[in-house]
Amino acid sequence: MFFQVYGEHALAQWGMLIVVLLGLILLNEFARRTKLGGSIMFFAIPIALTVYFLAIFIGSLTGAEWVNNNPTHLYMRGWFHYAKLYAATAGCIGFMMIKYKWGIGAKHWFKPFPFVIVAINILIAVASDFESAIMGWNKWWLSSEGVWLYGGWHNVMNGVAGILNIFCMTAWWNVYPSKDKKDMIWADMTWVYIVIYDIWNFAYTYNCLPTHSWYCGVALLLAPTVAALLWNRGGWIQNRANTLAMWCMFAQVVPLFQETFKDGRQWTNWAVLPVQYPQGVETVKQIYEAAGGEAAAIGTTVDTVAANPSMMLIISALALVTNVVALVYIICVSKKRHINPYKEDVFVNQKYYIDSMARADVS
């Protein structure tokens, strides 16, 4: 069991997981089906949020009193969340440019953009994994979001897995609009890549965003995967970018929805901790007390409170192994067919690929 989802709050925890999953699926459908939906989600809302973030930044510099109790300022001012939000949003806009053939989106040279933006997003997460390894090797450390993380070999294994995952993206140049203009199709990004990416990304959230990972590591990964496997073949990466950007927007404004264990207290009944905190909220309390209480500074370390890193090690090892296997398979197929896997399609015999290409406008 990865998570502590049992006891008196289990119904609320599972129920909210379903609510988040269905909400992300529905919002993704709203964004992908029309230009208006996509424009609202990835132009209008990000512009409004940018104004909000600048107001917080200026308010903090000028000593505005309202900023002191602003949840975004208190809990979401670390570099990672802003980088992830804007990188994901940039991906969504670029994918819209390709599927609607807007401006440079219609140019052949722009086709590798999806690879570039996905690689950037992966590297952001890889940097976070390595940061945790460096800051808290076999000890707890307080991240810039105020979350106690436990670093170690799991971070190293998953960081390497993320780098390999970049090289498992094939056929960078073969992306197309769908015939119905609802999606950007990357046909060679089949279930093989979806599976190894989901394992790696879940391991990342489990390692580095543990108090979030029930939602951003389970619901957020399931939403685009369910859509891609059931009714939107070939559109997984667009769905992934859409749902990730939407979740990041929500999380920046309402951080306590998932930042549910602050200062050793449980804020909501749907709060979920993974098993690396062996005594749940009590472990969080013990870490805070060992660090000197709520006044602990970012980067503070504690090595006197028990942790349970076993599941982090298992899922990170699985991420590394599956990405190694996938990359070896890609290399073997490429050599056998005498192709460049980054210019030509690799998984041409898979039904998923065939179904995806049937949706693509290759003209």
Secondary structure, 3 states (H helix, E strand, C coil): CCECCCCCCHHHHHHHHHHHHHHHHHHHHHHHHCHHHHHHHHHHHHHHHHHHHHHHHHHHHHCCHHHHHCHHHHHCCCHHHHHHHHHHHHHHHHHHHHHHCCHHHHCHHHCCHHHHHHHHHHHHHHHHHHHHHHHCECCEEECCCCCEEEECHHHHHHHHHHHHHHHCCCCCCCCEEECCCCCEECCCCCHHHHHHHHHHHHHHHHHHCCCCHHHHHHHHHHHHHHHHHHCCCCCHHHHHHHHHHHHHHHHHHCHHHCCCEECCEECCCCCCCECCCCCCHHHHHHHHHHCCCCCCCCCCEECCCCCCCHHHHHHHHHHHHHHHHHHHHHHHHHHHHCCCCCCCCCCCCCHHHHHHHHHECCC
